[in-house]
Amino acid sequence: MEEKKKIVKVCFFGDFSIKSERGMLDEQTIHSRKILKLLSYFVMNRERMISGEELGEFLWGNGGSANPLGALKNLVYRLRMTLRELGTEEYIVSSAGAYGWNPNIPVSCDMEEFGQAAEKIRSIPEELVEERITAYEEALFIYRKPLTAVLSADSFFSVRFTFYHSFFMKLTGELCVLYDQTGDYKKIHQICAYGITCDEVNEDMHYWLIRSWIKMGDMENALKQYEVASQILHSRLGIRRSRRIQALYEEILKMDHNLEKATLEDVCSNIKEPELSGVFLCEYTVFREIYRLETRRASRGKIPEYLLLLTLEFHELEQVMEAARFLYHKKKAMEKLKTILMDQLRMGDVVARYSDEQYIVMLPWCTLEGVYKVINRIRGSYMKEINCVRVEIRAEMREVTADYDLPVRIQRKAGWENDSV
């Protein structure tokens, strides 16, 4: 009677592991980086025998070993010894200088299962929404973000991991559309929360999470998630926000109130600030609305008020620094500027981040001479803090008014000058 063969299970998602009915190996127990890479290469190419030249090129590249074929034989021997942890079967076979996975030992690979499950989705008609949802859920359940440092650092594997990661995020977004159609917003929370753990800068995940809170009528959590998304996308990618996320924010602002009849006391309780602080720091969208209000106020009287745009100028640092180091340097420089603005400005002054290198400030009840003093104070404090002659603050200012023909004053090293708008 033929002995029933058990399938070897290989997991590339999450922590790497290879399991049989008799044992298990993972990245820690394999120890050798080369053995782990060779084993994984055999599994991914198990439908064919692989020449020694191809394996040598994969493992060492050109000139990586003085005797690649001899080194390969030794490495294959060590791999076979390592695989004895799974049983006595001959997992790696050889023929005429080529090597490969034993075709008589079946393998179940999670990456392939994920791809097959995703293909199943495409075969289900679009009108069968519930069946499609089930198929999406089954496919997404298989995926986990690869955590193996050894394989992720290798271009052969990282390309494949990136492909499946992008595929997973795409399927997650498509499933959110279906959940949105059926009104299952709690499910959107679940898959988006997991999606963000896999890729926190994926804008789709933040969009659907914010949207689901809005659909459930929870504007407080919608606003919190919007602020989280804005901070992550700006700090990690240097982008402000997309139009569709901005549209969600504007929807929150319109709906963030109790729809039941309220007393004035209820309204005041809802809108009051828990604790008054000095500078009012807000999103640019809020700043814009405050500015529009102030232009109307300014048209009614001679209240001095100025708009100030502060831009960090890095004077060729980007050319002399590595890209990653420059981005880190710029991020820290902006954080220091924010801290100084919060310390130096008065209660009632309004501040918002305008771009990756700019803050915009509104100074109410402030004369032109007072604005000069504010800028000099900010610049002096900043230069002491940053201690870098290649980073400077460029200041532009204009009176808050509906008259947009007024000149913009720009301050450089030489002093102030007027530039027409």
WODABEL-V616173 format. One record per run of one state. SS is the DSSP state (hx for helix, st for strand, lp for the rest). FROM is the first residue (numbers start at 1). LEN is the number of residues. If there is no record, write none. Layout:
ss/from/len
SS/FROM/LEN
SS/FROM/LEN
//
This chain:
ss/from/len
lp/1/7
st/8/4
lp/12/5
st/17/3
lp/20/4
st/24/3
hx/27/4
lp/31/2
hx/33/12
lp/45/5
st/50/2
hx/52/9
lp/61/7
hx/68/19
lp/87/5
st/92/4
lp/96/2
st/98/4
lp/102/5
st/107/3
hx/110/13
lp/123/6
hx/129/14
lp/143/6
hx/149/4
lp/153/2
hx/155/28
lp/183/2
hx/185/14
lp/199/4
hx/203/13
lp/216/3
hx/219/19
lp/238/5
hx/243/13
lp/256/8
hx/264/8
lp/272/8
st/280/2
lp/282/2
hx/284/15
lp/299/6
st/305/9
lp/314/3
hx/317/4
lp/321/2
hx/323/22
lp/345/5
st/350/6
lp/356/2
st/358/7
lp/365/3
hx/368/19
lp/387/5
st/392/8
lp/400/8
st/408/5
lp/413/2
st/415/5
lp/420/2
//
